[in-house]
Amino acid sequence: MKHILLPTDFSENAQAAANFVCSSFNPQSVKLYLMHSVVPPRSTPGMMINISTLIQNDAEKDIELERQRLLDHFGNEWSIETGVKQGYLQDTIPSFCRGLSIDLIAMGTQGENSLSSKVFGSNTENIIRRGYAPVLAIPENYEVQKEVVVNIATEHEHVPQESVLLSMLEALQHTTQLRMKVLRVVDGESGKSPKSIEVGGLQVPVEVEIASNVEEGISHYLENHGGDILVLYHEHNSRLDYLFSRSTTKKLAGKIQVPMIILPS
């Protein structure tokens, strides 16, 4: 059973991410946790009403409405729990991940060269870089496909965290048929690449894109060859590491309008 954390700010963007998860994953293999974080305002001396309590109560009502929306739309076979915590998102997510044994954090991306400003803006970079759990970043207008090509971008001669990745992709196969490719971006001086790499007992073809930087290479490859899910690895001191700086993550999310799975090193 996979545990997926769905941070929400109750926006259309966050709802679209939740819809994607419920449309793509097998409800028999996944348990969802809807979470919302609220930042309490500074109290004013002499106030008779605790504003923090009012905000907390409103958030709990809103998150229950979102839970019910998902059950009404996708069926009662889904197991969905909710939680509201006070604090900034990047500070509350670690306790959710530890306490609930989270396997995946699903978040929405939105707009041209930007991430959702309310909750998912600069926090996305923090969450990815701290490596709490793998992150699934979902474009707002992406539609679930019946046949999905998964491009795995890696510099290695093998697929890192193979069992973790395959278990996620297996949970997706409830509604989709998957094909995998390995994508290697080289600068023309990196030597030869293998024609295939073994993944899950299968020989997966390796596609090579020549580019001066990884962001350019990935974008160019997807524009010309397509793909439905992009897998990235956040490995410190690798050619992929700079992708997860705040500015580059935003540019990449804006350019690449397919879901991205980011696995921590």
N, C-alpha and C positions, 0 to 999 in steps of 0.2 A: 504494500500500500504506500503510494507516494503522497507526501504532505506538501501541498502548494500554498504559499502565502501570497495573498492578493491585497497589497496596500491600495486603499481607495480614498479619493477626496470627493467622491460622489459626482464627479464630472462625467461628461459623455465619453471622454477619453478613457477614464478608468472603467467605465461600464463596457466599453468596446473591448478592453483587455480581458475583463471577466467573461464576456460573451465568447471570445476566442478560446479561452481555456475550456469552458463548458462545451463548446462545439467540437473541440479537437480531442480532448482526453476522454478516456474510458472512466465513467463514474464508478465502476466496480474496482478500479485500480488506484483511484485518487481520492484524497480528502482535502477539501478546500478550507482555508482560514482567511476570512475577510478581516482586515485590520484597518483602523483609522487612528491617526495620532492627532491630538489637539494641543496647541500651545496656549496655556492659560495666560490671560492678560494680567497685567500688574493690578493688584488690588488697590482701591482708593480708600483711605481711612474713613471710617464712619458709614460705609456702605452696609445696608441691612441685608442685601441680597448677595450671595456668593456667586459671582459671575462664572467662575470656573465650574461650579456645580451645574449651572444652567447649560453651559456649553457642552459639558459631559453628557447630560441627559439628552440634549438635542442630537448629539452625535450617535448615541446608542439607539435612538429612535430611527435615525437615518440609515444606520448600518443594518438594522433589522428589516427595514423596507427594501434595501438592496438585496439582502439574503432572500427575502420572499419573492422579489422580482425574478431572481435566477431560478428559484424552484418552480415558479409558475411557468417560466418560459422553457426550461430545460428538463423538468421532471423531478419528482420527489425522490428518485433514486440517488440523487446527489447528497453527499454528506457535507454540510457547510456549517462551520462554527464562526462566531464573530468575536471581535475584541476591540476595545477602545482604550488607549493609554494616553496619558498626558506627557508631552515632551515633543521634541523634534523627531522627525521620521528616522534619521540616521542614528538617533540615540535609542529609539524604542525597538527597532528591528532586531538588534542582537538578542534581546530577551525573548522576543517571539521565536526566533530561530532556535535558540537553545531549549526553551521550554516545550516547544512543539515538534522538535526534531524535523525542521523544515528541510525538504530536499530541493525546492525550487522557489524562487521569488519571481512572480509574473507582474510586469509593469508595462504601462503604455507609453509609446512615443507619439509625438504630435507635431505636425507643422513642418515647414521648410526650415531645415537647419536649427531646430529647437526641440526641446523636450518640454513636457507639460510644466508650466511655470509654478503652479500651486504646490505640488508635492514632489514631482519627479524631476525638477530642474537640476540644480547642482548636486542634489542628494544622490542621483543615479551614479555619478562618478564615485562618490564616497562609498556607496554600497558595493559597487563592483570592485573597487580597489581594496576594500577591507576583506573581501572574500568570505562573507558570511555564508553564502550558498550560491549555487548557480543562478543566473538571472536570465529570464526570458523577457526580452523587450519586444513589444507588439505594436506595430503601426496602427493608428486609429482606424484607417479605412481598409485594412487588409481583410480579404475574404478567405475563408477556409477553403482549401483545395482538396479534391478527392485523391489526386495523385500528386505527391510532394517529392521534389528533389531537394535533398539536404546537402549543402556544400560545407565541408569541414575544412576550415582554413588552419593549417598548421605548418610549422617549419620542420617538424620531426619526420623520421622515417617510420613512425608508428603513430597511432591515434592516442594521445594522452587521455587518461581517465576513460578508457574505452568502455568499461562495464557501467560507469555512471551515465555516460552518454547513451549507450544502447538501452539501458533501462528506461530512460526518458522517452526515447523514440518508440520503444515498444508500447508504452502507455498511450502514444499518439495513434497507434495502428487500429484503434477501435473504429475510426471513421476515415482513415486515409491509407493509401498504398505508398510506401516510401522507397525511394532510390537514393543511394549515397554516392557522393563524389568527394575526393580530397582535392582541395585547392591550395596550390603553392605559388606564392608571389616571390619572384626572384628578380635581382637587379641585372641579370645577364652575366654575372661573374661568380655565381654561386654553385657552379658545377651542374652535373646531370641529376635529374630527379627520376625516381623509379616510375615505371609505367603503372604500377598498382601497389596498394598497401592492403594487408589483411586486416579486416575489421569484422569481428563476430564470426570468424570462420569463412568469410567471403572475401574474394579479391575485389577491392574497390578501386576504380580507375583514378589516376592522379592527373589533374588538369594543371597546366603550368601557365602562369601569366607573368610576362616580363614588364616590370614597372620600376620607377625610381623609388617609390614608397608604397607601403602596404595599402594605405587608404585608397590611393589612386588605382592600384592593381585590382583590389576587390571590387571597387565601384565599376571599373571598366569591364571586368569579367562578367559581372551580373547584368550589365547593360547589354552585352553581346550574346551571352549564353543563357541568361535567366537563372532561376533558382527560387525556391519557396521558403527555405529556412537556411540561415547562415549560422554556422557554429564558429565561435571565436574562443581563444584561450587567453586568459590574462596571466601572462608569465612575466615576471620582473626581469629586466635586462635582456629582453628579446626584441626582435623587430616589431612584434605586435604590441609591445608594452606602451608605446606612445599613443596608441589608439585610445587608451583609457584615461588620457588627460581630459580635463573638463571640456576644452574647446573642441578637441578632435572627436570625442564621443558624440557631442551635439551635431557636428557636421556629418559624421558617419550615419547617425540615426536619421538625419534629414534626407540624406542622399539615398540610403538603402531602404526601400519601402517593402521589406520582407521581415518577418520575425527573426530575431537574433537570439541565440542561446550563448551566453558568456559563461564559460567555466573557469573558476579560479584555479591558479596553479597549485 
